[in-house]
């Protein structure tokens, strides 16, 4: 049997006694400055409860789709890297004949082009999901809209497209490097 922790005189118990009503929450502190900006008043959504729940569900699904598509983009980059490294390792341990090296190099260029196309397609899907989320947010409460606008759309777009450019540049550069390595191995 566990004993309760010792308390010093004047120390309050962490738990209220059994059967006691729950302690009321402390009121929010008033702003320290009279110059502090007024807090925004809540203007609730005008949607009925069922429609509001439906909008929230659609928003959550769109957000999950964006995360899934971004994860898939990084997986395409990872798999392309692993394929390229595997081909170079095989070519280094068992030198390819010149015609086999050309075939494998062509195959890698094809896979690189398909990888770029898939990454662009996934980026387009993310853009559509972001547009869906922006549409759904329009009917949420003013505080929800305000919270979701904390990061400007331009900054978000710049970050997304910078990451996209890095992914595409990486695939192209890696494709060129491995193509040249396989050409040298095949000689």
C-alpha positions as CSV (number, residue, x, y, z in Angstrom):
1,X,0.0,0.0,0.0
2,X,1.4,3.4,-1.0
3,X,1.5,6.1,1.5
4,X,0.6,9.7,0.5
5,X,3.6,12.1,0.2
6,X,4.4,14.0,3.3
7,X,3.2,17.6,3.5
8,X,4.5,20.4,5.5
9,X,2.1,22.6,7.5
10,X,0.4,25.1,5.3
11,X,1.1,23.1,2.1
12,X,-2.1,22.4,0.1
13,X,-2.9,19.0,-1.1
14,X,-2.5,18.4,-4.8
15,X,-5.9,16.6,-5.0
16,X,-9.2,17.9,-3.7
17,X,-10.8,15.7,-1.0
18,X,-13.1,13.0,-2.3
19,X,-16.6,14.3,-3.0
20,X,-15.5,18.0,-3.1
21,X,-16.6,20.0,-6.1
22,X,-13.9,20.8,-8.7
23,X,-11.9,24.0,-8.1
24,X,-13.0,26.8,-10.5
25,X,-10.5,27.9,-13.1
26,X,-8.6,31.1,-12.4
27,X,-9.8,34.1,-14.5
28,X,-7.4,35.2,-17.2
29,X,-5.1,38.0,-16.2
30,X,-5.8,41.4,-17.6
31,X,-3.3,43.0,-20.0
32,X,-0.5,44.7,-18.1
33,X,-0.5,47.8,-20.3
34,X,-3.3,50.1,-21.1
35,X,-1.5,50.6,-24.4
36,X,-1.8,46.9,-25.2
37,X,-3.8,46.1,-28.3
38,X,-7.4,44.9,-27.7
39,X,-7.9,41.2,-28.1
40,X,-9.9,40.2,-31.1
41,X,-13.5,39.3,-30.4
42,X,-14.6,35.9,-31.4
43,X,-17.0,35.8,-34.3
44,X,-18.1,32.2,-34.5
45,X,-18.6,30.3,-37.7
46,X,-22.0,30.7,-39.3
47,X,-22.1,27.0,-40.3
48,X,-24.4,24.6,-38.6
49,X,-22.8,21.9,-36.4
50,X,-23.0,19.1,-39.1
51,X,-21.6,21.3,-41.8
52,X,-18.9,22.7,-39.5
53,X,-17.8,19.1,-38.6
54,X,-17.8,18.2,-42.3
55,X,-15.6,21.2,-43.1
56,X,-13.2,20.3,-40.3
57,X,-13.0,16.7,-41.6
58,X,-12.3,17.9,-45.1
59,X,-9.7,20.3,-43.9
60,X,-7.9,17.6,-41.9
61,X,-8.0,15.2,-44.9
62,X,-6.5,17.9,-47.1
63,X,-3.7,18.6,-44.5
64,X,-3.0,14.8,-44.3
65,X,-2.9,14.7,-48.1
66,X,-0.3,17.5,-48.2
67,X,1.9,15.7,-45.7
68,X,1.5,12.4,-47.6
69,X,2.4,14.0,-50.9
70,X,5.5,15.7,-49.4
71,X,6.6,12.4,-47.9
72,X,6.2,10.7,-51.3
73,X,8.3,13.4,-52.9
74,X,11.2,12.8,-50.5
75,X,10.8,9.0,-51.0
76,X,11.2,9.5,-54.8
77,X,14.4,11.4,-54.2
78,X,15.6,8.7,-51.7
79,X,14.8,5.8,-54.1
80,X,16.4,7.5,-57.0
81,X,19.6,8.1,-54.9
82,X,19.6,4.4,-53.8
83,X,19.2,3.2,-57.4
84,X,22.0,5.5,-58.7
85,X,24.3,4.4,-55.9
86,X,23.5,0.7,-56.5
87,X,24.2,1.0,-60.2
88,X,27.6,2.8,-59.5
89,X,28.5,0.1,-56.9
90,X,27.7,-2.7,-59.3
91,X,29.5,-1.0,-62.1
92,X,32.6,-0.5,-59.9
93,X,32.7,-4.1,-58.7
94,X,31.8,-5.8,-62.0
95,X,32.8,-3.4,-64.9
96,X,30.1,-3.1,-67.5
97,X,30.7,-3.7,-71.2
98,X,30.4,-0.3,-73.1
99,X,27.0,-1.2,-74.6
100,X,25.7,-2.3,-71.2
101,X,27.0,0.9,-69.6
102,X,25.2,2.9,-72.2
103,X,22.0,1.0,-71.7
104,X,22.1,1.4,-67.9
105,X,22.9,5.1,-68.3
106,X,19.9,5.5,-70.6
107,X,17.8,3.6,-68.2
108,X,18.9,5.9,-65.4
109,X,18.1,9.0,-67.5
110,X,14.6,7.6,-68.1
111,X,14.1,6.9,-64.3
112,X,15.4,10.5,-63.6
113,X,12.9,12.0,-66.0
114,X,10.0,9.9,-64.5
115,X,11.2,10.9,-61.0
116,X,11.0,14.6,-61.9
117,X,7.6,14.1,-63.4
118,X,6.3,12.4,-60.3
119,X,7.7,15.1,-58.0
120,X,6.0,17.8,-60.1
121,X,2.7,15.9,-60.1
122,X,2.9,15.5,-56.3
123,X,3.6,19.3,-56.0
124,X,0.6,20.0,-58.1
125,X,-1.5,17.8,-55.9
126,X,-0.2,19.7,-52.8
127,X,-1.2,23.0,-54.5
128,X,-4.7,21.7,-55.0
129,X,-5.0,20.6,-51.4
130,X,-3.7,24.0,-50.2
131,X,-6.4,25.7,-52.3
132,X,-9.0,23.4,-50.8
133,X,-7.8,24.3,-47.3
134,X,-7.9,28.0,-48.1
135,X,-11.5,27.6,-49.4
136,X,-12.6,25.7,-46.3
137,X,-11.0,28.2,-43.9
138,X,-13.1,31.0,-45.3
139,X,-16.1,29.7,-43.3
140,X,-14.3,29.1,-40.0
141,X,-14.4,31.6,-37.1
142,X,-12.4,34.8,-37.4
143,X,-9.9,33.6,-34.8
144,X,-9.3,30.3,-36.7
145,X,-8.8,32.3,-39.9
146,X,-6.4,34.7,-38.1
147,X,-4.4,31.9,-36.6
148,X,-4.1,30.1,-40.0
149,X,-2.8,33.4,-41.6
150,X,0.1,33.8,-39.2
151,X,2.5,32.7,-41.9
152,X,2.0,34.8,-45.1
153,X,1.0,32.8,-48.2
154,X,3.9,34.3,-50.1
155,X,6.4,33.0,-47.6
156,X,4.8,29.6,-47.6
157,X,4.9,29.5,-51.4
158,X,8.5,30.5,-51.5
159,X,9.5,27.8,-49.0
160,X,7.5,25.1,-50.9
161,X,8.9,26.0,-54.3
162,X,12.5,26.4,-53.0
163,X,12.3,22.8,-51.6
164,X,10.8,21.7,-54.9
165,X,13.7,23.4,-56.8
166,X,16.2,21.7,-54.6
167,X,14.7,18.3,-55.2
168,X,14.6,18.7,-58.9
169,X,18.1,20.1,-59.1
170,X,19.4,17.2,-57.0
171,X,17.8,14.6,-59.3
172,X,19.2,16.3,-62.4
173,X,22.7,16.8,-61.0
174,X,22.8,13.2,-59.6
175,X,21.6,11.9,-62.9
176,X,24.3,13.7,-64.8
177,X,27.1,12.6,-62.4
178,X,26.0,9.0,-62.4
179,X,25.6,9.0,-66.2
180,X,29.2,10.3,-66.5
181,X,30.5,7.7,-63.9
182,X,28.8,4.9,-65.8
183,X,30.3,6.2,-69.0
184,X,33.7,6.1,-67.5
185,X,33.2,2.7,-66.0
186,X,32.1,1.3,-69.4
187,X,35.3,2.3,-71.1
